[in-house]
Amino acid sequence: MLSLHTSPLAPLGGRETGGMNVYVLEVARGLAALGVIVDVFTRRTGEAEPEVVEFAPGARLVQITAGPVDRLEKEDLLPFVDAFVDRVEVFRAREDAAYDAIYSHYWLSVAAGDRLASMWRVPHEAMFHTLGDVKLRARASESERPERLEAERRLVHSLDRIIAATEHERQLLRQIFRVDAHRIAVIPLGVDLSMFTPRPQAEARARLGLDPARRFVLAVGRIEPLKGLDILIRAIGELQVRVPVDLLIIGGDERAEPEIERLRGIAAEVGATAAVQFLGSKPHDTLADWYAAADVVAVPSFYESFGLVAVEAMACATPVVASRVGGLASTVVDGRTGYLVPWRCPEPFAERIELLLRNEPLRLALGAAGAERMRNYDWSVVAERVGAATATLIEEYRRGLAS
């Protein structure tokens, strides 16, 4: 597995860490539990980091030196893809490893995997997680580098298989890029149902030191314009005069400070300074308490290829109010597990959040329905489906070589 620009073991909530990191980690663990030997290659970002870390029996993280041994913006990593490929091959030769398939994540890894697949003569599958053209069409990004757009338009056709998280993503690959249907497999993301489970709100709040009498809306993820937190903060500002509520925002690192300052300015503008709290990153294994402690989890993103936060929140029986975009439209069932907002403006977010805060039986019913729906999203099921799809791909590839 290739995850060039970000390590699956990195703390969540930073600029380059989020649902993709969880996906790579959990699928690698799940495949290893099925007896598949998995090496996950990522770019080294610190001198003290060990080259190899076994994070599960049969699953290793391999950190490759390619470019400066420091954190770089993912937009600046393209010049180091070739060095990454070369060093991966050095590691493979030293280990005398013979890989049967490559599973790449995000376009930079796909570019690296394209070269490695040719060198090793093995099939190459990928999950893009986000695509530049899709973000532009969704107005989730004002601009994307031409190098990324060109690479993705080429690579979608060189891959042996693309794994899409939702049927919506499959349709986009067909409509925008004209990818053949037989080369796309739809396998949803998952959730750790041993970690993300319903639990009493009062107990979760007591563990976190939160006021049992307050109402809380929670947002989790990277802090960047794509996530639409400005819309949510304006919605919270509207609510203050009708239903006092606090907004807790989990995520962000030092590189998010400029965006946090912009968001603080918006909070001040709408009279919600005291209601908006930036809590920084939290360990992934503590998030279940935060989801359970919240009355509502909001996901106001301009685009989400899947929406892992929504899935984790629903697994904890907390209703979700989310933008009707991308994978969120597939995971959140409008009116049953939460609400989908089709307009990117504060008023409908405020309206749906207020409805849930004022109607406790409705809030609890939607939360329970969400937890029931998430029973089909266990990571072990995802890993089994990825493993089966990859085994089929390897067999087809080898038959093609033999013929």
Long-range contacts (C-beta under 8 A, 24 or more apart in sequence): 1-27, 1-28, 1-38, 1-39, 1-40, 1-41, 1-102, 1-103, 1-104, 1-105, 2-40, 2-41, 2-88, 2-102, 2-103, 2-104, 2-105, 2-109, 2-110, 2-112, 2-113, 2-116, 3-40, 3-41, 3-42, 3-105, 3-106, 3-109, 4-41, 4-42, 4-43, 4-66, 4-77, 4-81, 4-84, 4-106, 4-108, 4-109, 4-112, 5-42, 5-43, 5-74, 5-77, 5-106, 5-108, 5-109, 6-42, 6-74, 6-106, 7-42, 7-45, 7-61, 7-63, 8-40, 8-42, 8-55, 8-61, 9-53, 9-55, 9-61, 11-281, 11-283, 12-251, 12-281, 12-282, 12-283, 12-284, 13-220, 13-221, 13-222, 13-223, 13-250, 13-251, 13-252, 13-253, 13-280, 13-281, 13-282, 14-222, 14-251, 14-252, 14-253, 14-255, 14-256, 14-281, 15-73, 15-222, 15-224, 15-253, 15-255, 15-256, 16-74, 16-222, 17-222, 18-221, 18-222, 18-308, 19-129, 19-189, 19-221, 19-306, 19-307, 19-308, 19-309, 20-105, 20-106, 20-129, 22-284, 22-308, 23-105, 23-127, 23-129, 23-189, 23-308, 24-105, 25-55, 26-190, 26-192, 26-379, 26-382, 26-383, 27-379, 27-382, 27-383, 27-386, 28-55, 28-56, 28-59, 29-55, 29-56, 29-59, 29-379, 29-383, 30-379, 30-380, 30-382, 30-383, 30-384, 30-386, 30-387, 31-59, 31-383, 31-386, 31-387, 32-56, 32-57, 32-58, 32-59, 33-57, 33-58, 33-380, 33-383, 34-383, 34-384, 34-387, 36-387, 39-97, 39-99, 41-84, 41-88, 41-91, 43-67, 43-77, 43-80, 43-84, 44-69, 45-69, 45-70, 45-71, 45-72, 46-70, 62-88, 62-91, 64-88, 64-91, 74-106, 74-108, 75-145, 77-108, 78-108, 78-111, 78-147, 78-148, 81-108, 81-111, 81-112, 82-115, 84-112, 85-112, 85-115, 85-116, 88-112, 88-116, 89-116, 89-119, 92-120, 100-394, 101-125, 101-390, 101-393, 101-394, 101-397, 103-127, 103-163, 103-386, 103-390, 105-129, 106-130, 107-131, 107-132, 107-148, 107-151, 107-152, 107-155, 110-151, 110-152, 110-155, 110-159, 111-151, 111-155, 114-155, 114-158, 114-159, 117-160, 121-401, 122-394, 122-397, 123-160, 123-161, 123-393, 123-394, 123-396, 123-397, 124-158, 124-159, 124-160, 125-159, 125-160, 125-161, 125-162, 125-163, 125-389, 125-390, 125-393, 126-155, 126-159, 126-161, 126-162, 126-163, 127-162, 127-163, 127-164, 127-165, 128-152, 128-156, 128-162, 128-305, 129-305, 130-303, 130-305, 131-172, 131-176, 133-176, 133-177, 134-172, 134-176, 134-303, 134-326, 135-226, 135-303, 137-176, 138-302, 138-303, 138-325, 138-326, 139-302, 140-226, 140-301, 140-302, 140-303, 140-325, 141-226, 152-177, 153-177, 159-183, 160-393, 160-397, 161-185, 161-389, 161-393, 163-187, 163-386, 163-389, 165-189, 165-305, 165-306, 165-327, 166-305, 166-306, 166-326, 166-327, 166-330, 166-331, 167-330, 168-326, 168-327, 168-329, 168-330, 169-305, 169-326, 169-327, 185-389, 187-382, 187-385, 187-386, 187-389, 188-306, 188-330, 188-331, 188-377, 188-382, 189-306, 189-308, 189-311, 189-327, 189-377, 189-382, 190-311, 190-377, 190-378, 190-379, 190-380, 190-381, 190-382, 190-383, 191-308, 191-311, 191-312, 191-315, 191-374, 191-377, 191-378, 191-379, 192-378, 192-379, 193-315, 193-374, 193-375, 193-377, 193-378, 193-379, 195-285, 195-288, 196-287, 196-288, 196-291, 196-312, 196-315, 196-316, 196-374, 197-288, 197-315, 197-316, 197-371, 198-292, 198-315, 198-316, 198-317, 198-367, 198-368, 198-371, 199-288, 199-289, 199-292, 199-316, 200-292, 201-292, 201-293, 201-295, 204-288, 204-289, 204-290, 204-292, 204-293, 205-293, 207-289, 208-289, 208-290, 208-293, 210-293, 214-245, 214-246, 215-243, 215-244, 215-245, 215-246, 215-295, 215-357, 216-245, 216-246, 216-247, 216-248, 216-293, 216-294, 216-295, 216-296, 217-245, 217-246, 217-247, 217-248, 217-294, 217-295, 217-296, 217-297, 217-298, 217-353, 218-247, 218-248, 218-249, 218-250, 218-290, 218-291, 218-293, 218-294, 218-296, 218-297, 218-298, 218-313, 218-318, 219-247, 219-248, 219-249, 219-250, 219-251, 219-297, 219-298, 219-299, 219-300, 220-249, 220-250, 220-251, 220-287, 220-290, 220-291, 220-297, 220-309, 220-313, 221-250, 221-251, 221-299, 221-301, 221-309, 222-251, 222-252, 222-256, 223-249, 223-251, 223-252, 223-256, 223-259, 223-260, 223-263, 223-278, 224-256, 224-259, 225-259, 225-302, 226-301, 226-302, 226-303, 227-300, 227-301, 227-302, 228-300, 228-301, 228-302, 228-323, 228-344, 229-263, 229-300, 230-262, 230-263, 230-266, 231-300, 231-344, 231-345, 231-346, 231-349, 232-298, 232-300, 232-346, 232-349, 233-263, 233-266, 233-267, 233-270, 233-272, 233-276, 234-266, 234-270, 234-346, 235-298, 235-300, 235-346, 235-347, 235-349, 235-350, 235-353, 236-267, 236-270, 236-272, 236-275, 236-276, 236-350, 237-267, 237-269, 237-270, 237-271, 237-272, 237-275, 237-346, 238-270, 238-346, 238-347, 238-350, 239-350, 239-353, 239-354, 239-357, 240-271, 240-272, 240-275, 242-354, 243-354, 243-357, 243-358, 244-275, 245-275, 245-295, 245-353, 245-357, 246-275, 246-276, 246-277, 247-272, 247-275, 247-276, 247-277, 247-298, 248-277, 248-279, 248-290, 248-294, 249-276, 249-277, 249-278, 249-279, 250-279, 250-280, 250-281, 250-282, 250-287, 250-290, 251-280, 251-281, 252-278, 252-280, 252-281, 253-280, 253-281, 287-312, 288-312, 288-316, 291-316, 291-318, 292-316, 292-317, 292-318, 294-318, 295-356, 295-357, 295-363, 296-320, 296-321, 296-353, 296-356, 296-357, 296-363, 297-321, 298-322, 298-349, 298-353, 299-323, 299-328, 300-341, 300-344, 300-349, 301-325, 301-326, 301-328, 302-344, 304-328, 306-331, 307-331, 307-332, 310-338, 311-374, 311-377, 313-370, 314-338, 314-367, 314-370, 314-371, 314-373, 314-374, 315-370, 315-371, 315-374, 315-377, 316-371, 317-367, 317-368, 317-370, 317-371, 318-367, 318-370, 319-356, 319-363, 319-366, 319-367, 319-370, 320-370, 321-349, 321-352, 321-353, 321-356, 333-369, 333-373, 336-366, 336-369, 336-373, 337-366, 337-369, 337-370, 337-373, 338-366, 338-370
